[in-house]
Amino acid sequence: MDKIQQLELMDKIRRELKDLEQSQTAVLKKVSQIAAHNITLGVDILDQKLPDLQETMDANVVAISEISEAFEAYRNKFYNDNKMGTQLDPTA
């Protein structure tokens, strides 16, 4: 695999990580909405289980964000170290 192909794959992974982060954030929002609705209902099982689920989902969002940022730095270093700016067509 040449360096341009590697960079293209890195860009694909970067997009997938961002998509994953957004998806997990959406799931966290849904869990929070359910918890808010349950304030009115007061269902015990939801009162017991939702806080743990929210904590887990929040930790997942943080972990994915950290991975995404670290991968972004890795990709940018690869780009700069291999002088990719001179190899790529800026109009593409």
PyRosetta script that sets phi, psi and omega in degrees:
from pyrosetta import init, pose_from_sequence

init()
pose = pose_from_sequence("MDKIQQLELMDKIRRELKDLEQSQTAVLKKVSQIAAHNITLGVDILDQKLPDLQETMDANVVAISEISEAFEAYRNKFYNDNKMGTQLDPTA")
pose.set_psi(1, 125.9)
pose.set_omega(1, 179.9)
pose.set_phi(2, -81.4)
pose.set_psi(2, 173.4)
pose.set_omega(2, -172.8)
pose.set_phi(3, -65.7)
pose.set_psi(3, -35.0)
pose.set_omega(3, 178.1)
pose.set_phi(4, -66.4)
pose.set_psi(4, -41.6)
pose.set_omega(4, 177.0)
pose.set_phi(5, -64.4)
pose.set_psi(5, -38.9)
pose.set_omega(5, 177.7)
pose.set_phi(6, -62.5)
pose.set_psi(6, -44.3)
pose.set_omega(6, 179.0)
pose.set_phi(7, -63.2)
pose.set_psi(7, -41.7)
pose.set_omega(7, 178.3)
pose.set_phi(8, -61.8)
pose.set_psi(8, -40.8)
pose.set_omega(8, 178.1)
pose.set_phi(9, -67.4)
pose.set_psi(9, -39.1)
pose.set_omega(9, 176.5)
pose.set_phi(10, -61.8)
pose.set_psi(10, -40.8)
pose.set_omega(10, 178.4)
pose.set_phi(11, -64.9)
pose.set_psi(11, -36.8)
pose.set_omega(11, 176.9)
pose.set_phi(12, -64.5)
pose.set_psi(12, -45.3)
pose.set_omega(12, 178.3)
pose.set_phi(13, -61.8)
pose.set_psi(13, -40.9)
pose.set_omega(13, 179.0)
pose.set_phi(14, -59.2)
pose.set_psi(14, -44.6)
pose.set_omega(14, 178.3)
pose.set_phi(15, -64.3)
pose.set_psi(15, -40.7)
pose.set_omega(15, 179.7)
pose.set_phi(16, -65.6)
pose.set_psi(16, -38.1)
pose.set_omega(16, 177.0)
pose.set_phi(17, -64.6)
pose.set_psi(17, -42.2)
pose.set_omega(17, 177.8)
pose.set_phi(18, -63.1)
pose.set_psi(18, -41.6)
pose.set_omega(18, 178.2)
pose.set_phi(19, -62.9)
pose.set_psi(19, -42.8)
pose.set_omega(19, 178.1)
pose.set_phi(20, -62.0)
pose.set_psi(20, -42.9)
pose.set_omega(20, 178.6)
pose.set_phi(21, -61.9)
pose.set_psi(21, -44.0)
pose.set_omega(21, 179.0)
pose.set_phi(22, -65.1)
pose.set_psi(22, -39.4)
pose.set_omega(22, 179.1)
pose.set_phi(23, -64.6)
pose.set_psi(23, -44.3)
pose.set_omega(23, 179.5)
pose.set_phi(24, -65.8)
pose.set_psi(24, -36.7)
pose.set_omega(24, 176.7)
pose.set_phi(25, -63.8)
pose.set_psi(25, -39.8)
pose.set_omega(25, 178.2)
pose.set_phi(26, -64.6)
pose.set_psi(26, -40.3)
pose.set_omega(26, 178.2)
pose.set_phi(27, -64.2)
pose.set_psi(27, -43.4)
pose.set_omega(27, 178.2)
pose.set_phi(28, -59.8)
pose.set_psi(28, -41.5)
pose.set_omega(28, 177.6)
pose.set_phi(29, -62.7)
pose.set_psi(29, -40.8)
pose.set_omega(29, 179.1)
pose.set_phi(30, -63.9)
pose.set_psi(30, -43.2)
pose.set_omega(30, 178.3)
pose.set_phi(31, -61.8)
pose.set_psi(31, -40.6)
pose.set_omega(31, 178.1)
pose.set_phi(32, -64.6)
pose.set_psi(32, -38.0)
pose.set_omega(32, 177.1)
pose.set_phi(33, -64.3)
pose.set_psi(33, -42.1)
pose.set_omega(33, 178.0)
pose.set_phi(34, -62.1)
pose.set_psi(34, -42.4)
pose.set_omega(34, 178.2)
pose.set_phi(35, -62.4)
pose.set_psi(35, -40.1)
pose.set_omega(35, 178.9)
pose.set_phi(36, -65.1)
pose.set_psi(36, -42.3)
pose.set_omega(36, 177.5)
pose.set_phi(37, -64.4)
pose.set_psi(37, -34.1)
pose.set_omega(37, -178.5)
pose.set_phi(38, -72.3)
pose.set_psi(38, -16.2)
pose.set_omega(38, 174.0)
pose.set_phi(39, -58.9)
pose.set_psi(39, -39.3)
pose.set_omega(39, 177.9)
pose.set_phi(40, -72.7)
pose.set_psi(40, -42.7)
pose.set_omega(40, -176.7)
pose.set_phi(41, -77.8)
pose.set_psi(41, -42.5)
pose.set_omega(41, -179.2)
pose.set_phi(42, 70.3)
pose.set_psi(42, 37.5)
pose.set_omega(42, 178.1)
pose.set_phi(43, -76.3)
pose.set_psi(43, 122.3)
pose.set_omega(43, -174.0)
pose.set_phi(44, -59.0)
pose.set_psi(44, -43.5)
pose.set_omega(44, -177.0)
pose.set_phi(45, -61.1)
pose.set_psi(45, -37.8)
pose.set_omega(45, 177.2)
pose.set_phi(46, -70.4)
pose.set_psi(46, -39.9)
pose.set_omega(46, 176.5)
pose.set_phi(47, -59.4)
pose.set_psi(47, -35.7)
pose.set_omega(47, -177.8)
pose.set_phi(48, -79.2)
pose.set_psi(48, -40.4)
pose.set_omega(48, -170.3)
pose.set_phi(49, -93.2)
pose.set_psi(49, -33.4)
pose.set_omega(49, -173.5)
pose.set_phi(50, -64.4)
pose.set_psi(50, -39.5)
pose.set_omega(50, 178.9)
pose.set_phi(51, -59.3)
pose.set_psi(51, -40.6)
pose.set_omega(51, 177.7)
pose.set_phi(52, -65.1)
pose.set_psi(52, -40.7)
pose.set_omega(52, 178.7)
pose.set_phi(53, -64.6)
pose.set_psi(53, -42.8)
pose.set_omega(53, 177.8)
pose.set_phi(54, -61.0)
pose.set_psi(54, -42.1)
pose.set_omega(54, -180.0)
pose.set_phi(55, -63.8)
pose.set_psi(55, -43.3)
pose.set_omega(55, 179.1)
pose.set_phi(56, -64.0)
pose.set_psi(56, -46.3)
pose.set_omega(56, -179.5)
pose.set_phi(57, -63.9)
pose.set_psi(57, -40.2)
pose.set_omega(57, 178.4)
pose.set_phi(58, -63.1)
pose.set_psi(58, -41.9)
pose.set_omega(58, 177.9)
pose.set_phi(59, -63.2)
pose.set_psi(59, -37.3)
pose.set_omega(59, 177.3)
pose.set_phi(60, -64.0)
pose.set_psi(60, -43.7)
pose.set_omega(60, 178.9)
pose.set_phi(61, -60.8)
pose.set_psi(61, -44.4)
pose.set_omega(61, 179.9)
pose.set_phi(62, -63.4)
pose.set_psi(62, -45.2)
pose.set_omega(62, -179.2)
pose.set_phi(63, -62.6)
pose.set_psi(63, -44.2)
pose.set_omega(63, 179.6)
pose.set_phi(64, -64.4)
pose.set_psi(64, -40.4)
pose.set_omega(64, 178.0)
pose.set_phi(65, -61.7)
pose.set_psi(65, -42.9)
pose.set_omega(65, 178.8)
pose.set_phi(66, -65.0)
pose.set_psi(66, -42.5)
pose.set_omega(66, 177.4)
pose.set_phi(67, -62.3)
pose.set_psi(67, -43.6)
pose.set_omega(67, -178.8)
pose.set_phi(68, -61.8)
pose.set_psi(68, -44.2)
pose.set_omega(68, 179.4)
pose.set_phi(69, -65.6)
pose.set_psi(69, -42.0)
pose.set_omega(69, 179.2)
pose.set_phi(70, -65.4)
pose.set_psi(70, -40.6)
pose.set_omega(70, 179.0)
pose.set_phi(71, -67.4)
pose.set_psi(71, -37.3)
pose.set_omega(71, 177.3)
pose.set_phi(72, -60.1)
pose.set_psi(72, -43.8)
pose.set_omega(72, 178.4)
pose.set_phi(73, -64.1)
pose.set_psi(73, -41.5)
pose.set_omega(73, 177.8)
pose.set_phi(74, -61.5)
pose.set_psi(74, -46.1)
pose.set_omega(74, -179.3)
pose.set_phi(75, -62.7)
pose.set_psi(75, -43.8)
pose.set_omega(75, -179.5)
pose.set_phi(76, -65.7)
pose.set_psi(76, -38.2)
pose.set_omega(76, 177.0)
pose.set_phi(77, -64.6)
pose.set_psi(77, -43.7)
pose.set_omega(77, 176.5)
pose.set_phi(78, -57.9)
pose.set_psi(78, -46.2)
pose.set_omega(78, -179.9)
pose.set_phi(79, -58.8)
pose.set_psi(79, -48.8)
pose.set_omega(79, -178.0)
pose.set_phi(80, -71.6)
pose.set_psi(80, -43.9)
pose.set_omega(80, -178.6)
pose.set_phi(81, -61.8)
pose.set_psi(81, -32.0)
pose.set_omega(81, -178.2)
pose.set_phi(82, -99.8)
pose.set_psi(82, 9.3)
pose.set_omega(82, 177.1)
pose.set_phi(83, 48.8)
pose.set_psi(83, 49.9)
pose.set_omega(83, -174.9)
pose.set_phi(84, -69.3)
pose.set_psi(84, -24.0)
pose.set_omega(84, -179.7)
pose.set_phi(85, -59.3)
pose.set_psi(85, -31.7)
pose.set_omega(85, -179.9)
pose.set_phi(86, -81.8)
pose.set_psi(86, -15.2)
pose.set_omega(86, -176.9)
pose.set_phi(87, -95.9)
pose.set_psi(87, -18.3)
pose.set_omega(87, -174.9)
pose.set_phi(88, -101.3)
pose.set_psi(88, 145.8)
pose.set_omega(88, 176.6)
pose.set_phi(89, -79.8)
pose.set_psi(89, 114.2)
pose.set_omega(89, -177.0)
pose.set_phi(90, -66.4)
pose.set_psi(90, -15.2)
pose.set_omega(90, 179.3)
pose.set_phi(91, -89.2)
pose.set_psi(91, -6.4)
pose.set_omega(91, -178.5)
pose.set_phi(92, -76.7)
pose.dump_pdb("model.pdb")
